């Protein structure tokens, strides 16, 4: 998993978001064991205490759970994971929308940009 940490927001929140994205991409499938805190912290280049905080928050949200002797695992609650994906998609949509409105684009212009982007990219995932 590639990590990307910036200085504009709390690191543990960025770690949480990136772990959620990894779960949604299937890097950590439902019920799978998550690597130990120290391994994740080393890979992300962060303090283990910061990673621990991120993982504890994910547990609090129900995204993960701990088994004291076996480690941390991704929840097997598929409805919760689906909701998580929907919320994340809405957050990205809101960020895009607000930035584009700030730049003076309306909905039609945004749609046109998205279509152009898909065409340039050669995106075959369209409906």
N, CA, C and O atoms as a GROMACS GRO file, in nm:
protein
  508
    1UNK      N    1   0.085  -0.118   0.000
    1UNK     CA    2   0.000   0.000   0.000
    1UNK      C    3   0.089   0.123   0.000
    1UNK      O    4   0.181   0.135   0.082
    2UNK      N    5   0.062   0.215  -0.091
    2UNK     CA    6   0.137   0.340  -0.098
    2UNK      C    7   0.067   0.444  -0.009
    2UNK      O    8  -0.055   0.462  -0.017
    3UNK      N    9   0.144   0.509   0.073
    3UNK     CA   10   0.091   0.609   0.164
    3UNK      C   11   0.123   0.748   0.111
    3UNK      O   12   0.228   0.770   0.050
    4UNK      N   13   0.032   0.842   0.136
    4UNK     CA   14   0.054   0.981   0.096
    4UNK      C   15   0.006   1.070   0.211
    4UNK      O   16  -0.114   1.085   0.234
    5UNK      N   17   0.102   1.128   0.283
    5UNK     CA   18   0.071   1.211   0.398
    5UNK      C   19   0.108   1.356   0.365
    5UNK      O   20   0.219   1.382   0.318
    6UNK      N   21   0.017   1.448   0.391
    6UNK     CA   22   0.042   1.590   0.370
    6UNK      C   23   0.027   1.663   0.504
    6UNK      O   24  -0.024   1.606   0.600
    7UNK      N   25   0.070   1.786   0.508
    7UNK     CA   26   0.071   1.861   0.634
    7UNK      C   27  -0.054   1.945   0.659
    7UNK      O   28  -0.059   2.019   0.757
    8UNK      N   29  -0.154   1.934   0.572
    8UNK     CA   30  -0.270   2.023   0.586
    8UNK      C   31  -0.377   1.972   0.682
    8UNK      O   32  -0.469   2.047   0.717
    9UNK      N   33  -0.368   1.846   0.723
    9UNK     CA   34  -0.469   1.788   0.812
    9UNK      C   35  -0.403   1.692   0.910
    9UNK      O   36  -0.291   1.648   0.885
   10UNK      N   37  -0.470   1.658   1.020
   10UNK     CA   38  -0.410   1.565   1.115
   10UNK      C   39  -0.370   1.433   1.047
   10UNK      O   40  -0.445   1.378   0.966
   11UNK      N   41  -0.253   1.385   1.081
   11UNK     CA   42  -0.199   1.265   1.018
   11UNK      C   43  -0.287   1.144   1.045
   11UNK      O   44  -0.310   1.064   0.954
   12UNK      N   45  -0.336   1.127   1.169
   12UNK     CA   46  -0.414   1.007   1.199
   12UNK      C   47  -0.541   1.001   1.114
   12UNK      O   48  -0.587   0.892   1.080
   13UNK      N   49  -0.599   1.116   1.081
   13UNK     CA   50  -0.719   1.119   0.997
   13UNK      C   51  -0.684   1.075   0.855
   13UNK      O   52  -0.759   1.000   0.792
   14UNK      N   53  -0.570   1.121   0.805
   14UNK     CA   54  -0.525   1.079   0.673
   14UNK      C   55  -0.498   0.929   0.670
   14UNK      O   56  -0.529   0.862   0.571
   15UNK      N   57  -0.442   0.877   0.777
   15UNK     CA   58  -0.416   0.733   0.785
   15UNK      C   59  -0.548   0.656   0.784
   15UNK      O   60  -0.561   0.554   0.716
   16UNK      N   61  -0.645   0.704   0.859
   16UNK     CA   62  -0.776   0.640   0.862
   16UNK      C   63  -0.837   0.637   0.722
   16UNK      O   64  -0.887   0.534   0.677
   17UNK      N   65  -0.833   0.751   0.654
   17UNK     CA   66  -0.891   0.760   0.520
   17UNK      C   67  -0.822   0.663   0.424
   17UNK      O   68  -0.888   0.594   0.346
   18UNK      N   69  -0.691   0.657   0.432
   18UNK     CA   70  -0.618   0.571   0.340
   18UNK      C   71  -0.638   0.423   0.372
   18UNK      O   72  -0.641   0.340   0.281
   19UNK      N   73  -0.653   0.390   0.498
   19UNK     CA   74  -0.684   0.251   0.534
   19UNK      C   75  -0.825   0.215   0.487
   19UNK      O   76  -0.846   0.104   0.438
   20UNK      N   77  -0.920   0.305   0.501
   20UNK     CA   78  -1.056   0.281   0.452
   20UNK      C   79  -1.054   0.259   0.301
   20UNK      O   80  -1.121   0.169   0.250
   21UNK      N   81  -0.977   0.340   0.230
   21UNK     CA   82  -0.967   0.325   0.085
   21UNK      C   83  -0.906   0.189   0.050
   21UNK      O   84  -0.951   0.123  -0.044
   22UNK      N   85  -0.806   0.148   0.124
   22UNK     CA   86  -0.743   0.017   0.099
   22UNK      C   87  -0.844  -0.095   0.121
   22UNK      O   88  -0.845  -0.194   0.048
   23UNK      N   89  -0.928  -0.080   0.222
   23UNK     CA   90  -1.032  -0.180   0.248
   23UNK      C   91  -1.132  -0.182   0.132
   23UNK      O   92  -1.170  -0.289   0.085
   24UNK      N   93  -1.172  -0.064   0.086
   24UNK     CA   94  -1.270  -0.058  -0.024
   24UNK      C   95  -1.211  -0.112  -0.154
   24UNK      O   96  -1.284  -0.167  -0.236
   25UNK      N   97  -1.081  -0.097  -0.174
   25UNK     CA   98  -1.016  -0.151  -0.294
   25UNK      C   99  -0.992  -0.302  -0.284
   25UNK      O  100  -0.956  -0.366  -0.382
   26UNK      N  101  -1.012  -0.357  -0.165
   26UNK     CA  102  -0.993  -0.501  -0.148
   26UNK      C  103  -0.854  -0.540  -0.103
   26UNK      O  104  -0.823  -0.659  -0.098
   27UNK      N  105  -0.769  -0.443  -0.071
   27UNK     CA  106  -0.636  -0.477  -0.021
   27UNK      C  107  -0.645  -0.549   0.113
   27UNK      O  108  -0.564  -0.636   0.144
   28UNK      N  109  -0.745  -0.511   0.190
   28UNK     CA  110  -0.775  -0.578   0.316
   28UNK      C  111  -0.921  -0.621   0.310
   28UNK      O  112  -1.009  -0.544   0.350
   29UNK      N  113  -0.948  -0.740   0.260
   29UNK     CA  114  -1.088  -0.784   0.245
   29UNK      C  115  -1.158  -0.803   0.380
   29UNK      O  116  -1.092  -0.813   0.483
   30UNK      N  117  -1.291  -0.807   0.378
   30UNK     CA  118  -1.366  -0.830   0.502
   30UNK      C  119  -1.316  -0.956   0.572
   30UNK      O  120  -1.299  -1.061   0.510
   31UNK      N  121  -1.293  -0.944   0.702
   31UNK     CA  122  -1.248  -1.056   0.782
   31UNK      C  123  -1.098  -1.080   0.780
   31UNK      O  124  -1.048  -1.165   0.853
   32UNK      N  125  -1.025  -1.005   0.698
   32UNK     CA  126  -0.880  -1.028   0.688
   32UNK      C  127  -0.806  -0.960   0.802
   32UNK      O  128  -0.852  -0.862   0.861
   33UNK      N  129  -0.690  -1.016   0.831
   33UNK     CA  130  -0.604  -0.960   0.936
   33UNK      C  131  -0.529  -0.840   0.880
   33UNK      O  132  -0.479  -0.843   0.768
   34UNK      N  133  -0.522  -0.735   0.960
   34UNK     CA  134  -0.450  -0.613   0.925
   34UNK      C  135  -0.308  -0.626   0.980
   34UNK      O  136  -0.290  -0.678   1.090
   35UNK      N  137  -0.208  -0.580   0.906
   35UNK     CA  138  -0.070  -0.588   0.957
   35UNK      C  139  -0.057  -0.519   1.094
   35UNK      O  140  -0.136  -0.431   1.128
   36UNK      N  141   0.044  -0.559   1.171
   36UNK     CA  142   0.065  -0.497   1.303
   36UNK      C  143   0.093  -0.346   1.293
   36UNK      O  144   0.138  -0.296   1.190
   37UNK      N  145   0.064  -0.277   1.402
   37UNK     CA  146   0.081  -0.132   1.409
   37UNK      C  147   0.221  -0.090   1.364
   37UNK      O  148   0.235   0.001   1.282
   38UNK      N  149   0.322  -0.154   1.418
   38UNK     CA  150   0.459  -0.113   1.386
   38UNK      C  151   0.490  -0.129   1.237
   38UNK      O  152   0.559  -0.045   1.178
   39UNK      N  153   0.441  -0.236   1.176
   39UNK     CA  154   0.463  -0.256   1.032
   39UNK      C  155   0.393  -0.149   0.949
   39UNK      O  156   0.450  -0.094   0.856
   40UNK      N  157   0.268  -0.119   0.985
   40UNK     CA  158   0.194  -0.015   0.914
   40UNK      C  159   0.261   0.121   0.932
   40UNK      O  160   0.274   0.198   0.837
   41UNK      N  161   0.302   0.151   1.056
   41UNK     CA  162   0.366   0.280   1.085
   41UNK      C  163   0.496   0.294   1.007
   41UNK      O  164   0.524   0.400   0.951
   42UNK      N  165   0.574   0.188   1.003
   42UNK     CA  166   0.701   0.191   0.929
   42UNK      C  167   0.674   0.216   0.780
   42UNK      O  168   0.740   0.299   0.717
   43UNK      N  169   0.577   0.145   0.724
   43UNK     CA  170   0.544   0.160   0.581
   43UNK      C  171   0.495   0.302   0.550
   43UNK      O  172   0.526   0.357   0.444
   44UNK      N  173   0.417   0.360   0.642
   44UNK     CA  174   0.361   0.495   0.621
   44UNK      C  175   0.460   0.605   0.658
   44UNK      O  176   0.441   0.721   0.621
   45UNK      N  177   0.566   0.568   0.730
   45UNK     CA  178   0.663   0.668   0.773
   45UNK      C  179   0.611   0.758   0.884
   45UNK      O  180   0.642   0.877   0.888
   46UNK      N  181   0.530   0.699   0.974
   46UNK     CA  182   0.474   0.776   1.084
   46UNK      C  183   0.508   0.710   1.217
   46UNK      O  184   0.554   0.596   1.221
   47UNK      N  185   0.486   0.783   1.324
   47UNK     CA  186   0.507   0.732   1.458
   47UNK      C  187   0.406   0.621   1.486
   47UNK      O  188   0.289   0.635   1.451
   48UNK      N  189   0.448   0.511   1.549
   48UNK     CA  190   0.353   0.403   1.582
   48UNK      C  191   0.234   0.450   1.665
   48UNK      O  192   0.124   0.396   1.652
   49UNK      N  193   0.255   0.549   1.752
   49UNK     CA  194   0.144   0.600   1.833
   49UNK      C  195   0.037   0.666   1.746
   49UNK      O  196  -0.082   0.657   1.775
   50UNK      N  197   0.080   0.732   1.639
   50UNK     CA  198  -0.015   0.794   1.546
   50UNK      C  199  -0.094   0.688   1.472
   50UNK      O  200  -0.215   0.701   1.456
   51UNK      N  201  -0.026   0.584   1.427
   51UNK     CA  202  -0.095   0.474   1.360
   51UNK      C  203  -0.191   0.404   1.456
   51UNK      O  204  -0.302   0.368   1.418
   52UNK      N  205  -0.147   0.386   1.579
   52UNK     CA  206  -0.233   0.324   1.681
   52UNK      C  207  -0.361   0.404   1.699
   52UNK      O  208  -0.470   0.346   1.710
   53UNK      N  209  -0.349   0.536   1.702
   53UNK     CA  210  -0.468   0.621   1.717
   53UNK      C  211  -0.562   0.602   1.599
   53UNK      O  212  -0.684   0.592   1.617
   54UNK      N  213  -0.507   0.597   1.478
   54UNK     CA  214  -0.590   0.577   1.359
   54UNK      C  215  -0.664   0.444   1.366
   54UNK      O  216  -0.784   0.436   1.337
   55UNK      N  217  -0.593   0.339   1.404
   55UNK     CA  218  -0.655   0.206   1.412
   55UNK      C  219  -0.760   0.200   1.522
   55UNK      O  220  -0.863   0.135   1.505
   56UNK      N  221  -0.734   0.265   1.634
   56UNK     CA  222  -0.833   0.268   1.742
   56UNK      C  223  -0.960   0.340   1.697
   56UNK      O  224  -1.071   0.298   1.732
   57UNK      N  225  -0.944   0.447   1.621
   57UNK     CA  226  -1.061   0.519   1.570
   57UNK      C  227  -1.140   0.432   1.471
   57UNK      O  228  -1.262   0.434   1.470
   58UNK      N  229  -1.068   0.357   1.388
   58UNK     CA  230  -1.136   0.266   1.294
   58UNK      C  231  -1.211   0.157   1.370
   58UNK      O  232  -1.318   0.114   1.328
   59UNK      N  233  -1.155   0.113   1.481
   59UNK     CA  234  -1.226   0.017   1.566
   59UNK      C  235  -1.351   0.081   1.625
   59UNK      O  236  -1.458   0.020   1.627
   60UNK      N  237  -1.336   0.204   1.672
   60UNK     CA  238  -1.451   0.275   1.730
   60UNK      C  239  -1.563   0.289   1.628
   60UNK      O  240  -1.681   0.281   1.663
   61UNK      N  241  -1.526   0.312   1.501
   61UNK     CA  242  -1.625   0.325   1.393
   61UNK      C  243  -1.682   0.190   1.349
   61UNK      O  244  -1.779   0.186   1.274
   62UNK      N  245  -1.622   0.081   1.396
   62UNK     CA  246  -1.670  -0.052   1.358
   62UNK      C  247  -1.608  -0.107   1.232
   62UNK      O  248  -1.646  -0.215   1.186
   63UNK      N  249  -1.512  -0.035   1.174
   63UNK     CA  250  -1.448  -0.078   1.050
   63UNK      C  251  -1.353  -0.195   1.077
   63UNK      O  252  -1.332  -0.281   0.991
   64UNK      N  253  -1.296  -0.197   1.197
   64UNK     CA  254  -1.204  -0.303   1.238
   64UNK      C  255  -1.243  -0.350   1.377
   64UNK      O  256  -1.318  -0.284   1.448
   65UNK      N  257  -1.189  -0.465   1.413
   65UNK     CA  258  -1.205  -0.513   1.550
   65UNK      C  259  -1.076  -0.583   1.591
   65UNK      O  260  -0.999  -0.630   1.507
   66UNK      N  261  -1.054  -0.589   1.721
   66UNK     CA  262  -0.933  -0.651   1.774
   66UNK      C  263  -0.964  -0.785   1.837
   66UNK      O  264  -1.068  -0.806   1.900
   67UNK      N  265  -0.871  -0.875   1.818
   67UNK     CA  266  -0.868  -1.001   1.891
   67UNK      C  267  -0.736  -0.997   1.965
   67UNK      O  268  -0.629  -1.002   1.903
   68UNK      N  269  -0.741  -0.989   2.095
   68UNK     CA  270  -0.621  -0.964   2.176
   68UNK      C  271  -0.505  -1.056   2.142
   68UNK      O  272  -0.390  -1.014   2.150
   69UNK      N  273  -0.532  -1.178   2.107
   69UNK     CA  274  -0.423  -1.272   2.082
   69UNK      C  275  -0.387  -1.285   1.934
   69UNK      O  276  -0.280  -1.336   1.900
   70UNK      N  277  -0.476  -1.239   1.845
   70UNK     CA  278  -0.452  -1.262   1.701
   70UNK      C  279  -0.433  -1.134   1.621
   70UNK      O  280  -0.393  -1.141   1.504
   71UNK      N  281  -0.459  -1.018   1.679
   71UNK     CA  282  -0.440  -0.892   1.607
   71UNK      C  283  -0.569  -0.824   1.569
   71UNK      O  284  -0.675  -0.849   1.627
   72UNK      N  285  -0.559  -0.736   1.470
   72UNK     CA  286  -0.675  -0.660   1.423
   72UNK      C  287  -0.725  -0.719   1.292
   72UNK      O  288  -0.649  -0.773   1.212
   73UNK      N  289  -0.857  -0.707   1.273
   73UNK     CA  290  -0.921  -0.761   1.154
   73UNK      C  291  -1.020  -0.660   1.098
   73UNK      O  292  -1.076  -0.578   1.171
   74UNK      N  293  -1.042  -0.668   0.968
   74UNK     CA  294  -1.144  -0.586   0.902
   74UNK      C  295  -1.280  -0.646   0.934
   74UNK      O  296  -1.295  -0.768   0.936
   75UNK      N  297  -1.377  -0.562   0.959
   75UNK     CA  298  -1.510  -0.611   0.988
   75UNK      C  299  -1.563  -0.698   0.874
   75UNK      O  300  -1.522  -0.683   0.759
   76UNK      N  301  -1.652  -0.787   0.908
   76UNK     CA  302  -1.717  -0.870   0.807
   76UNK      C  303  -1.857  -0.817   0.777
   76UNK      O  304  -1.933  -0.879   0.703
   77UNK      N  305  -1.890  -0.703   0.835
   77UNK     CA  306  -2.021  -0.640   0.816
   77UNK      C  307  -2.021  -0.568   0.680
   77UNK      O  308  -1.977  -0.454   0.669
   78UNK      N  309  -2.070  -0.637   0.578
   78UNK     CA  310  -2.067  -0.583   0.442
   78UNK      C  311  -2.154  -0.459   0.426
   78UNK      O  312  -2.121  -0.371   0.347
   79UNK      N  313  -2.264  -0.451   0.499
   79UNK     CA  314  -2.349  -0.331   0.489
   79UNK      C  315  -2.275  -0.209   0.544
   79UNK      O  316  -2.287  -0.100   0.488
   80UNK      N  317  -2.200  -0.226   0.651
   80UNK     CA  318  -2.121  -0.116   0.704
   80UNK      C  319  -2.014  -0.073   0.604
   80UNK      O  320  -1.992   0.047   0.586
   81UNK      N  321  -1.948  -0.168   0.541
   81UNK     CA  322  -1.845  -0.136   0.442
   81UNK      C  323  -1.905  -0.066   0.320
   81UNK      O  324  -1.842   0.022   0.262
   82UNK      N  325  -2.026  -0.107   0.281
   82UNK     CA  326  -2.092  -0.041   0.169
   82UNK      C  327  -2.127   0.104   0.205
   82UNK      O  328  -2.109   0.194   0.123
   83UNK      N  329  -2.176   0.125   0.326
   83UNK     CA  330  -2.206   0.261   0.373
   83UNK      C  331  -2.079   0.345   0.376
   83UNK      O  332  -2.079   0.462   0.338
   84UNK      N  333  -1.972   0.285   0.420
   84UNK     CA  334  -1.843   0.353   0.426
   84UNK      C  335  -1.801   0.400   0.287
   84UNK      O  336  -1.757   0.513   0.271
   85UNK      N  337  -1.815   0.313   0.189
   85UNK     CA  338  -1.782   0.350   0.052
   85UNK      C  339  -1.869   0.463   0.001
   85UNK      O  340  -1.820   0.553  -0.067
   86UNK      N  341  -1.996   0.458   0.032
   86UNK     CA  342  -2.088   0.563  -0.011
   86UNK      C  343  -2.055   0.698   0.052
   86UNK      O  344  -2.060   0.801  -0.015
   87UNK      N  345  -2.022   0.695   0.180
   87UNK     CA  346  -1.984   0.821   0.248
   87UNK      C  347  -1.857   0.879   0.190
   87UNK      O  348  -1.846   1.000   0.170
   88UNK      N  349  -1.759   0.792   0.162
   88UNK     CA  350  -1.633   0.840   0.106
   88UNK      C  351  -1.656   0.899  -0.033
   88UNK      O  352  -1.600   1.004  -0.066
   89UNK      N  353  -1.736   0.833  -0.114
   89UNK     CA  354  -1.766   0.884  -0.248
   89UNK      C  355  -1.836   1.020  -0.238
   89UNK      O  356  -1.807   1.110  -0.317
   90UNK      N  357  -1.927   1.034  -0.144
   90UNK     CA  358  -1.996   1.162  -0.126
   90UNK      C  359  -1.898   1.271  -0.082
   90UNK      O  360  -1.910   1.385  -0.127
   91UNK      N  361  -1.803   1.237   0.004
   91UNK     CA  362  -1.702   1.335   0.046
   91UNK      C  363  -1.620   1.383  -0.072
   91UNK      O  364  -1.596   1.503  -0.087
   92UNK      N  365  -1.578   1.290  -0.157
   92UNK     CA  366  -1.501   1.328  -0.276
   92UNK      C  367  -1.584   1.415  -0.370
   92UNK      O  368  -1.535   1.512  -0.428
   93UNK      N  369  -1.711   1.378  -0.385
   93UNK     CA  370  -1.800   1.454  -0.472
   93UNK      C  371  -1.817   1.596  -0.418
   93UNK      O  372  -1.815   1.692  -0.495
   94UNK      N  373  -1.834   1.607  -0.289
   94UNK     CA  374  -1.851   1.739  -0.227
   94UNK      C  375  -1.725   1.825  -0.247
   94UNK      O  376  -1.736   1.943  -0.280
   95UNK      N  377  -1.609   1.767  -0.228
   95UNK     CA  378  -1.484   1.841  -0.247
   95UNK      C  379  -1.471   1.889  -0.391
   95UNK      O  380  -1.438   2.005  -0.416
   96UNK      N  381  -1.497   1.799  -0.486
   96UNK     CA  382  -1.489   1.835  -0.628
   96UNK      C  383  -1.588   1.948  -0.658
   96UNK      O  384  -1.552   2.048  -0.719
   97UNK      N  385  -1.711   1.930  -0.616
   97UNK     CA  386  -1.817   2.027  -0.645
   97UNK      C  387  -1.782   2.164  -0.589
   97UNK      O  388  -1.792   2.265  -0.659
   98UNK      N  389  -1.741   2.169  -0.463
   98UNK     CA  390  -1.710   2.297  -0.400
   98UNK      C  391  -1.593   2.366  -0.469
   98UNK      O  392  -1.595   2.488  -0.488
   99UNK      N  393  -1.490   2.291  -0.505
   99UNK     CA  394  -1.374   2.350  -0.574
   99UNK      C  395  -1.415   2.404  -0.711
   99UNK      O  396  -1.372   2.513  -0.750
  100UNK      N  397  -1.496   2.331  -0.782
  100UNK     CA  398  -1.538   2.374  -0.915
  100UNK      C  399  -1.629   2.496  -0.909
  100UNK      O  400  -1.616   2.587  -0.990
  101UNK      N  401  -1.720   2.499  -0.814
  101UNK     CA  402  -1.807   2.616  -0.795
  101UNK      C  403  -1.720   2.738  -0.763
  101UNK      O  404  -1.743   2.846  -0.816
  102UNK      N  405  -1.622   2.720  -0.678
  102UNK     CA  406  -1.532   2.829  -0.641
  102UNK      C  407  -1.458   2.882  -0.764
  102UNK      O  408  -1.426   3.001  -0.770
  103UNK      N  409  -1.430   2.794  -0.860
  103UNK     CA  410  -1.361   2.835  -0.983
  103UNK      C  411  -1.457   2.895  -1.086
  103UNK      O  412  -1.414   2.943  -1.190
  104UNK      N  413  -1.589   2.893  -1.056
  104UNK     CA  414  -1.685   2.954  -1.145
  104UNK      C  415  -1.754   2.857  -1.240
  104UNK      O  416  -1.824   2.900  -1.331
  105UNK      N  417  -1.736   2.726  -1.220
  105UNK     CA  418  -1.801   2.627  -1.307
  105UNK      C  419  -1.941   2.598  -1.257
  105UNK      O  420  -1.966   2.597  -1.136
  106UNK      N  421  -2.034   2.574  -1.351
  106UNK     CA  422  -2.167   2.528  -1.314
  106UNK      C  423  -2.176   2.378  -1.340
  106UNK      O  424  -2.080   2.315  -1.384
  107UNK      N  425  -2.292   2.323  -1.312
  107UNK     CA  426  -2.308   2.177  -1.324
  107UNK      C  427  -2.280   2.128  -1.466
  107UNK      O  428  -2.213   2.027  -1.485
  108UNK      N  429  -2.332   2.198  -1.564
  108UNK     CA  430  -2.310   2.156  -1.704
  108UNK      C  431  -2.162   2.155  -1.739
  108UNK      O  432  -2.114   2.062  -1.805
  109UNK      N  433  -2.090   2.258  -1.695
  109UNK     CA  434  -1.946   2.264  -1.724
  109UNK      C  435  -1.872   2.150  -1.653
  109UNK      O  436  -1.779   2.093  -1.708
  110UNK      N  437  -1.915   2.119  -1.529
  110UNK     CA  438  -1.853   2.008  -1.455
  110UNK      C  439  -1.876   1.876  -1.527
  110UNK      O  440  -1.784   1.795  -1.542
  111UNK      N  441  -1.998   1.854  -1.572
  111UNK     CA  442  -2.030   1.730  -1.645
  111UNK      C  443  -1.947   1.719  -1.772
  111UNK      O  444  -1.895   1.612  -1.804
  112UNK      N  445  -1.934   1.830  -1.843
  112UNK     CA  446  -1.856   1.830  -1.967
  112UNK      C  447  -1.709   1.796  -1.937
  112UNK      O  448  -1.647   1.719  -2.010
  113UNK      N  449  -1.655   1.852  -1.830
  113UNK     CA  450  -1.517   1.820  -1.792
  113UNK      C  451  -1.500   1.672  -1.759
  113UNK      O  452  -1.400   1.611  -1.798
  114UNK      N  453  -1.596   1.616  -1.689
  114UNK     CA  454  -1.588   1.475  -1.654
  114UNK      C  455  -1.590   1.386  -1.778
  114UNK      O  456  -1.514   1.289  -1.788
  115UNK      N  457  -1.677   1.419  -1.872
  115UNK     CA  458  -1.684   1.343  -1.998
  115UNK      C  459  -1.553   1.354  -2.074
  115UNK      O  460  -1.500   1.255  -2.123
  116UNK      N  461  -1.500   1.477  -2.084
  116UNK     CA  462  -1.372   1.497  -2.152
  116UNK      C  463  -1.260   1.418  -2.083
  116UNK      O  464  -1.175   1.358  -2.149
  117UNK      N  465  -1.262   1.421  -1.952
  117UNK     CA  466  -1.160   1.348  -1.876
  117UNK      C  467  -1.167   1.198  -1.905
  117UNK      O  468  -1.065   1.133  -1.928
  118UNK      N  469  -1.288   1.144  -1.903
  118UNK     CA  470  -1.305   1.001  -1.933
  118UNK      C  471  -1.255   0.968  -2.073
  118UNK      O  472  -1.191   0.865  -2.093
  119UNK      N  473  -1.284   1.054  -2.169
  119UNK     CA  474  -1.242   1.030  -2.307
  119UNK      C  475  -1.090   1.034  -2.319
  119UNK      O  476  -1.030   0.949  -2.385
  120UNK      N  477  -1.027   1.131  -2.255
  120UNK     CA  478  -0.881   1.141  -2.259
  120UNK      C  479  -0.815   1.023  -2.190
  120UNK      O  480  -0.711   0.973  -2.233
  121UNK      N  481  -0.876   0.980  -2.084
  121UNK     CA  482  -0.821   0.870  -2.004
  121UNK      C  483  -0.845   0.735  -2.071
  121UNK      O  484  -0.772   0.638  -2.048
  122UNK      N  485  -0.947   0.730  -2.153
  122UNK     CA  486  -0.984   0.602  -2.211
  122UNK      C  487  -1.052   0.512  -2.109
  122UNK      O  488  -1.033   0.390  -2.110
  123UNK      N  489  -1.130   0.573  -2.022
  123UNK     CA  490  -1.194   0.500  -1.914
  123UNK      C  491  -1.301   0.407  -1.967
  123UNK      O  492  -1.400   0.453  -2.023
  124UNK      N  493  -1.282   0.277  -1.948
  124UNK     CA  494  -1.380   0.179  -1.996
  124UNK      C  495  -1.475   0.134  -1.885
  124UNK      O  496  -1.547   0.036  -1.902
  125UNK      N  497  -1.476   0.206  -1.772
  125UNK     CA  498  -1.564   0.169  -1.663
  125UNK      C  499  -1.697   0.243  -1.667
  125UNK      O  500  -1.776   0.233  -1.574
  126UNK      N  501  -1.722   0.318  -1.773
  126UNK     CA  502  -1.848   0.393  -1.784
  126UNK      C  503  -1.965   0.296  -1.796
  126UNK      O  504  -1.949   0.179  -1.830
  127UNK      N  505  -2.084   0.349  -1.767
  127UNK     CA  506  -2.205   0.265  -1.778
  127UNK      C  507  -2.229   0.226  -1.920
  127UNK      O  508  -2.326   0.156  -1.949
   0.00000   0.00000   0.00000
